[in-house]
Amino acid sequence: MQLREVVGRRRSVRFLRPYQPVEMEKIQRMLEAARLASHWGNVQSLRAVVVIREQVPSDVLEALFAPVAGFQIKLAPVVIVWYLDTAAVDEQGDRLRELLAAGALGFGPKKSEALEEKLIPFFDSIREGLKQPGLGEVDCGQGIAQATLMAFEQGLGTCCLGTPKAQELKGTLGLPDTARVLLLQTVGYPAESPEAGGQRPRQPFEKLFHLNRFGNPFPRSDDVVEELTEDGMFTAPAPQPYREAELDYLKEALGLKGHGLF
């Protein structure tokens, strides 16, 4: 499957088969994809705890549960708790030395001296600032995105969820004090159709992207849109005509109560 098609068809899958476990090798492939993602200074602060629902005690499941997305947590055979470990920044000098040795940093006969005398001391001087929310979260997001695409490539469904219980999760899972919980990702086999109701609404292209300065919309080529549509990146917009019937079926089949928002 081409990347364009994967990107176009991948969307949040909220309804998963609670009875079908996910093979560990498929989860490993997701983690491998995340590990290879680009990260500033090669720091690699993205970390994860993979929670297998059938293998953990009730206090872990309770810590995962959140009021808004609770049913998704209960259905998911696997929940990945993604977090950023700020302690990774403390090892940045070693990571930069690795990049130098790999030929990915610097040039010339005195590049090693420049690294030790200039670059590493500079980053050491702003170390605490680099641990604050910002670029680290962006790069961790790239890793999570690669894991998500890998999940879809393997026939899995996922949904990324925020949590108001980050501190409780840190304690329950034994995360270090230097950890900052980013999100929870449910993983499993989809119980709903692959289209998941169709392509969700998106804001206009020209409102989101600009050329050279704000207020000058990036020119959108109709030819490119047609090309990407033919490649499967753009799919039929939601809602699909069967969607409400599908949701009613899923509610009954999965034992979900009420008509809550999700």
C-alpha positions as CSV (number, residue, x, y, z in Angstrom):
1,M,0.0,0.0,0.0
2,Q,1.4,3.4,-1.0
3,L,2.1,6.0,1.8
4,R,-0.4,8.3,0.2
5,E,-3.2,5.7,0.5
6,V,-2.2,4.9,4.0
7,V,-2.3,8.6,5.0
8,G,-5.6,9.1,3.3
9,R,-7.4,6.0,4.8
10,R,-5.8,6.2,8.3
11,R,-8.2,7.9,10.8
12,S,-9.1,7.4,14.4
13,V,-10.9,4.1,15.0
14,R,-12.8,4.3,18.3
15,F,-14.6,1.0,18.1
16,L,-12.3,-2.0,18.6
17,R,-12.9,-5.7,19.0
18,P,-12.4,-6.3,22.7
19,Y,-12.2,-10.1,22.3
20,Q,-9.4,-10.2,19.7
21,P,-5.8,-9.8,21.1
22,V,-3.1,-8.0,19.2
23,E,0.0,-9.9,18.3
24,M,3.1,-8.7,20.2
25,E,5.1,-8.5,17.0
26,K,2.6,-6.0,15.6
27,I,3.1,-3.8,18.6
28,Q,6.8,-4.2,18.3
29,R,6.7,-3.0,14.7
30,M,4.9,0.1,15.9
31,L,7.5,0.8,18.5
32,E,10.3,0.2,16.0
33,A,8.8,2.8,13.7
34,A,8.6,5.2,16.6
35,R,12.2,4.6,17.6
36,L,13.4,5.5,14.1
37,A,11.7,8.8,14.0
38,S,13.7,12.0,13.7
39,H,14.4,13.8,17.0
40,W,16.4,17.0,17.7
41,G,20.0,16.3,18.7
42,N,19.1,12.6,18.4
43,V,18.0,12.8,22.0
44,Q,15.1,10.4,21.6
45,S,13.0,11.4,24.6
46,L,9.9,9.5,23.4
47,R,9.2,6.5,25.6
48,A,6.2,4.2,26.1
49,V,4.6,1.7,28.4
50,V,2.5,-0.9,26.5
51,V,-0.4,-2.0,28.6
52,I,-2.1,-5.3,27.7
53,R,-5.6,-5.2,29.2
54,E,-5.8,-8.9,30.0
55,Q,-2.4,-8.9,31.8
56,V,-2.6,-5.9,34.2
57,P,-4.3,-5.5,37.6
58,S,-7.5,-3.5,38.0
59,D,-5.7,-0.5,39.5
60,V,-3.8,0.0,36.2
61,L,-7.1,-0.1,34.2
62,E,-8.7,2.3,36.6
63,A,-5.8,4.7,36.2
64,L,-6.2,4.5,32.4
65,F,-9.9,5.2,32.5
66,A,-11.1,8.7,31.6
67,P,-14.7,10.0,31.7
68,V,-15.0,11.1,28.1
69,A,-13.1,8.3,26.3
70,G,-13.7,5.6,28.9
71,F,-15.5,3.2,26.7
72,Q,-12.6,3.2,24.2
73,I,-10.1,2.3,27.0
74,K,-12.4,-0.5,28.1
75,L,-12.7,-1.9,24.6
76,A,-9.0,-1.7,23.6
77,P,-7.0,-4.9,24.0
78,V,-3.9,-2.7,24.2
79,V,-3.2,0.8,25.4
80,I,0.1,2.5,24.8
81,V,1.0,5.2,27.3
82,W,3.4,7.5,25.4
83,Y,5.5,9.8,27.5
84,L,8.5,12.1,27.2
85,D,11.4,11.6,29.5
86,T,13.2,14.9,30.1
87,A,16.2,13.0,31.5
88,A,17.1,12.2,27.9
89,V,18.3,15.7,27.5
90,D,21.0,15.1,30.2
91,E,22.6,12.6,27.8
92,Q,22.6,14.9,24.8
93,G,26.4,15.2,24.7
94,D,26.7,11.4,24.2
95,R,24.0,11.5,21.5
96,L,25.9,14.3,19.7
97,R,29.1,12.3,19.9
98,E,27.3,9.4,18.3
99,L,26.1,11.6,15.4
100,L,29.6,12.9,14.9
101,A,31.0,9.3,14.8
102,A,28.3,8.3,12.3
103,G,29.2,11.1,9.9
104,A,25.9,13.0,10.5
105,L,27.3,16.0,12.3
106,G,30.0,18.5,11.4
107,F,32.8,18.5,8.8
108,G,36.5,19.1,8.6
109,P,39.5,17.8,10.6
110,K,38.6,19.8,13.7
111,K,35.0,18.9,14.0
112,S,35.5,16.9,17.1
113,E,37.2,19.8,18.9
114,A,34.4,22.1,17.8
115,L,31.8,19.7,19.2
116,E,33.5,19.4,22.6
117,E,34.5,23.1,22.9
118,K,31.5,24.8,21.4
119,L,28.4,22.8,20.6
120,I,28.1,20.6,23.7
121,P,28.9,23.5,26.1
122,F,26.3,25.6,24.4
123,F,23.6,23.0,24.7
124,D,24.6,22.4,28.3
125,S,24.0,26.1,29.1
126,I,20.4,25.8,28.0
127,R,19.7,22.3,29.2
128,E,16.9,23.1,31.6
129,G,15.1,25.1,28.9
130,L,15.3,22.3,26.5
131,K,13.4,20.1,29.0
132,Q,10.4,22.4,28.9
133,P,7.4,21.7,26.6
134,G,8.1,22.6,23.0
135,L,10.2,21.0,20.3
136,G,10.5,17.7,22.3
137,E,6.8,17.2,22.1
138,V,6.8,17.9,18.3
139,D,9.5,15.3,17.7
140,C,7.8,12.8,20.0
141,G,4.6,13.4,17.9
142,Q,6.5,12.4,14.8
143,G,7.4,9.1,16.5
144,I,3.8,8.5,17.5
145,A,2.6,9.3,14.0
146,Q,5.0,6.7,12.5
147,A,3.8,4.2,15.0
148,T,0.2,5.0,14.0
149,L,0.9,4.5,10.3
150,M,2.6,1.2,11.1
151,A,-0.5,0.1,13.0
152,F,-2.8,0.9,10.1
153,E,-0.4,-0.8,7.7
154,Q,-0.9,-4.0,9.8
155,G,-4.7,-3.8,9.8
156,L,-5.0,-2.4,13.3
157,G,-7.0,0.6,14.5
158,T,-5.9,3.2,16.9
159,C,-7.1,6.4,18.6
160,C,-5.0,8.9,20.5
161,L,-6.5,10.2,23.7
162,G,-5.6,12.8,26.2
163,T,-5.9,12.1,29.9
164,P,-6.6,14.2,33.0
165,K,-5.0,11.6,35.2
166,A,-1.3,11.9,34.1
167,Q,0.0,12.1,37.7
168,E,-2.0,9.1,38.8
169,L,-0.7,7.1,35.7
170,K,2.9,8.0,36.5
171,G,2.5,6.6,40.0
172,T,0.6,3.5,39.0
173,L,3.0,2.6,36.1
174,G,6.1,3.5,38.1
175,L,7.2,6.2,35.6
176,P,10.2,8.3,36.7
177,D,9.7,11.8,38.0
178,T,11.3,13.1,34.8
179,A,8.4,11.7,32.7
180,R,5.8,13.8,31.1
181,V,2.7,11.8,29.9
182,L,1.8,12.8,26.4
183,L,-1.2,10.7,25.4
184,L,-2.8,7.3,25.5
185,Q,-3.2,5.3,22.3
186,T,-5.7,2.5,22.1
187,V,-4.7,-0.3,19.7
188,G,-6.8,-3.2,18.4
189,Y,-8.6,-4.7,15.5
190,P,-11.4,-2.4,14.2
191,A,-14.9,-3.4,15.0
192,E,-16.2,-0.7,12.6
193,S,-15.8,-0.4,8.8
194,P,-12.4,0.6,7.5
195,E,-13.9,3.9,6.4
196,A,-15.0,4.6,10.0
197,G,-17.8,6.7,8.6
198,G,-15.8,8.5,6.0
199,Q,-13.2,11.3,5.9
200,R,-13.8,13.7,8.8
201,P,-14.3,17.4,8.1
202,R,-11.2,19.5,7.6
203,Q,-10.8,23.2,7.5
204,P,-10.0,24.8,4.1
205,F,-6.5,24.3,2.8
206,E,-6.0,28.1,2.1
207,K,-7.0,28.9,5.7
208,L,-4.3,26.7,7.2
209,F,-1.3,27.2,5.0
210,H,0.4,30.4,3.8
211,L,3.2,31.4,1.4
212,N,6.0,33.7,2.5
213,R,3.8,35.6,5.0
214,F,0.6,35.1,6.9
215,G,-2.5,36.1,5.0
216,N,-1.1,35.0,1.6
217,P,-2.6,31.5,1.1
218,F,-0.4,28.8,-0.3
219,P,-1.6,28.2,-3.9
220,R,-3.5,24.9,-4.1
221,S,-3.2,23.1,-7.4
222,D,-6.3,21.3,-8.6
223,D,-4.0,18.9,-10.5
224,V,-2.3,17.9,-7.3
225,V,-5.7,17.4,-5.6
226,E,-6.8,15.2,-8.6
227,E,-3.5,13.2,-8.4
228,L,-3.9,12.5,-4.7
229,T,-7.5,11.6,-5.1
230,E,-6.6,9.0,-7.7
231,D,-3.9,7.7,-5.3
232,G,-6.5,7.2,-2.6
233,M,-5.2,9.9,-0.2
234,F,-8.5,11.8,-0.4
235,T,-11.5,9.6,0.4
236,A,-15.3,10.0,0.5
237,P,-16.3,12.6,3.0
238,A,-18.3,11.8,6.1
239,P,-20.9,10.9,6.9
240,Q,-21.5,7.7,4.9
241,P,-25.2,6.9,4.4
242,Y,-25.0,3.8,6.6
243,R,-23.1,5.4,9.5
244,E,-26.0,5.9,12.0
245,A,-27.1,2.3,11.5
246,E,-23.5,1.2,12.0
247,L,-23.2,3.1,15.2
248,D,-26.5,1.6,16.5
249,Y,-25.2,-1.8,15.7
250,L,-21.9,-1.2,17.4
251,K,-23.6,0.1,20.5
252,E,-25.6,-3.0,20.9
253,A,-22.9,-5.5,19.9
254,L,-20.4,-4.0,22.2
255,G,-22.8,-3.5,25.1
256,L,-22.4,0.3,25.2
257,K,-25.0,2.3,27.0
258,G,-26.6,5.6,26.4
259,H,-26.0,8.0,23.5
260,G,-22.9,9.7,24.7
261,L,-20.4,11.7,22.6
262,F,-17.2,10.0,21.7
